[in-house]
Every structure is written in C-alpha cells, then in structure tokens.
Amino acid sequence: MTRTPLDLERISEHIRGFYQERGRMPSFSELETLLGYKSKGAVRYVVDKLVELGVLSKDSQGKLIPKNLVGRYRLLGSIVAGFPSPAEEQQLSTLSFDQLLVTNPESTFVVTVQGDSMIDAGIHEGDMVVVEKGRLARTGDIVIAEIDGAWTMKYYDKQGGTVTLHPANKNYPDLHPREELSIGGVVVGVVRKYR
C-alpha cells in the first residue's frame, strides 16, 4: 500500500487555525476530527513528521507544543532609529518569532505587565514578557520573582549571599527579601502591540 503524499503546509494551517481560535493545541482526538482522519495512528504519523520538521514539539507528557507553527516572516535588514539613511529592501532570510523568543517551549510562558517599575528597561504597562522558568538567574537578568509572598518583575542582583531586586524606575525602591525569595523565571523577550 502506498501512502498519499502529505500536504504538511495545509495540515499546519489547520492546526494553526485551531491554536489561534482556542488558545491551545488540539488533542490527538481533536486532530483526528480536524484533519478528517479515521485513526489515531495516522494522526501520530503526521505529528511525528511535524515534530521532525520542527513545526511542533512535545512536552514530557506527550502533549503538543507549537514550535514554529506561527510561521516565518521575511527579515529585510535593519533600520536606523536616528537620522534617516537611504536603504533598499533586501530580504536577508526569514524569521520565526517562536525560534527567536522561545528556546525551550516546555518551560516558556507569557505574562502581561502591570505597572511601570520597569519602564526605563523599555518594559511598559500592557507589554507581554516572554519568561523562561528553570533558567538560572544571573546578576543583570530581569526576573519574575515571588518575594515575601508577592510577585514582581525586577532586575536580579546577587552579591555574595545577598539578593536585591532593582526596579528600572527611580520612583520605586529596591526590594530585599525579608523571609523568602523564589525566582519564577527569567525574562527573555518583550512583545508590544501598537494597534
């Protein structure tokens, strides 16, 4: 028996649509319905191909995680933010935001920023920060931390055995844990949507 060639781009589009509409990846049963397959074995085969191509990955429980599902965008070069300079459009390559912002999908989450204590670091209220949990925090990293029972985002600074959390706004004080400090993750990216 010969297999029909897979249209992985079409299959990726179906999965991408499901993910964007529902905010989560489909289960294997939902994929069976979504793709019009009659067996979970066929779904497993397609999923394995998409994992092999780097479009999807799986967590430790086998659940699907989008890896390069969102797609790629043309990377055209750089732009001067100072004085204008003549430039021609030249496509350098393509860029996947998943690859740029996420190195470990299983350990990555996104939170929306409230407040302005990190504004001088370019992080504004309403921005979304991409956070990697389990990553070792180093001095100078921006971290999500639970300090004495309350969550915050600040610069991490460890000198000897003492940890200080610094804001990026002179109107806020440094924070020193009195009882406990737990690092929830290290900020690896910031996303801001203007419209």
N, C-alpha and C positions, 0 to 999 in steps of 0.2 A: 504494500500500500504506500502511495506517495503522499507526502504532506503538501497541502496547498501553501504557497509562499505567504508568509505573514506580512501584513501591512502594519508594521510596528508604529509608524507615524500616526495612522488612523487610530490604532489601539491607544497610543499615548494621548491622543486628543480626547478620546472618550474618558480616560482616567483623569486627565487634567480638568475636564468639564465637571466631573463628579467632585473632584477635590475643591475646585473653586466655588461650586454651588453649596457644598455641605461643610466645607472647612475641615474635612478629614479624608483619609484614604478609604477606599472601599474594602470590604472584607472579601474573602475568596468567593463566598456565595453571591455577594453583590456583583463581583466581577463576572461571574458565570452568566448572570442575567444581563448585565451591562453590555457584554461582548457577544451575547447570543450563543454561548457555548452550551453543550449538553453534558459536560463532565468537568469535574474539578481537576482532573489530570491535564486537560487542555489548558485550563487556567494556569496551573502550575508551570507548564511548559512555557507559556507566554511570559509569565512573571520572571522565570529564570532567565529568559532571553533579555528582558528589560533590565534585570539586575546585572547581567553580563555586560550590557551596553552602558551601564552607569546611569540609566534613567531613574531607576528605583533602587532602594536598598531595603534590608530587613533588620528589625531590631532583634534583641536576644530572644524574644518570644515568637519571632517569625512574622510579626506584623509589618506591613509595608510602610515605607517612609519615602516621601518624594525626595529625589536627589537632584536630578537635572530635568525634572518634569515640567517646570515652568517655561523652559525654552531658552534659547540663546538670542542675544541682541548683538547687533553689529557694533564693534568697537572701532570708532573712527579716528581716534587720536586724542590729543589733549587740547585744552582751550586756555588762553591766557586770561586770568582774572584781574589783571592790572590794565595796562594800556592796550588798546586793540592792536592786533597784528594781522597781516594778510594770511589767509590759510585756504588750502584746498581740501576738499573732502577726500579722505583716503582711508579705505577700510583696512585696518590692521589685522583684525581677526574677529572672532565672535566671543561673547562673554555670557556666561551663565551666572546670574546672581546667586543661585544656590551654591555653585562652586566658589564664588568669591567670598560669600559671607559664612558659609557653613562647611567646616571641615569634618565635623563629627555629628551627623544628623540625629543619632540616638540621644546625644547629650545637649542638644541645642533647643532653646526656647526663645520666644519673643515677648517682651513686656512693653506696655505703653508708659511713657514718662509723665509723671505728675509733678509739678513744681519747677522751680528754676535754680536749684542749688548747683547744677552742673552747666549752667549757661555759658560760662567762659571756656568750657571744653567743647562748645559747639553743640551741646545737647539741650534742646528746648522742650518745653511742655508740649505734649501731643506727639513728640517723636516716638518711634519704636526702636528699642535697642535689642540687638541680637546677642544672646548670652549663651556661653558655653559652660555648663556645670561640670564639676570634676576636674577642671583645669587648675593647676597650681597658680595661685595669685602671687604676683611679684610686685615689689615697690614700683609705683607708677601706673599700674593697671587700674582701670575703672572696674569696680566690682559691685555686684548686688550682694548686700550683706544684711544679716539679721543681727542687730546689736541691742542687747538687753531687751529682747522681745519685740523690737520694731524693725521693719525692713526699710532699707535706704540704698541709694546708689551714690558712691563716692570714690575718690582716689584712694587706693590702698597704699599704706606706708608702714613697713615693718623695720624697726631699728632695734637690733638685739632681740629681746623677747617682748618688746612693746609694739603694739599695733595702734596706728592712728588712722582715722578715716577723714580725708580732707575734702571739703566742698570745692567747687570751681566757681565760687561766687563769694566775694568778700563780705556779703551781708549774712553769711552763715558761719557758725563756729565749727572748729574741728571736733570730731567725736572720738572719745576714748571709752572703750567698753569697761563698765564697772563690774559686771558679773560674767557676761557671755558674749561671744562673737562667733558667728557662723557665716562662712562665705558660701553664698548660693550659686555663684558663678562669676565668670569674668566677661565683661562686655567686649565683643569682638567686632561690632558694627552698629551703625546708626542709620535708620531709614526715616526720611522725612518726605511726606507727600504734600505738595503745594496746592493742589486743586483736587 
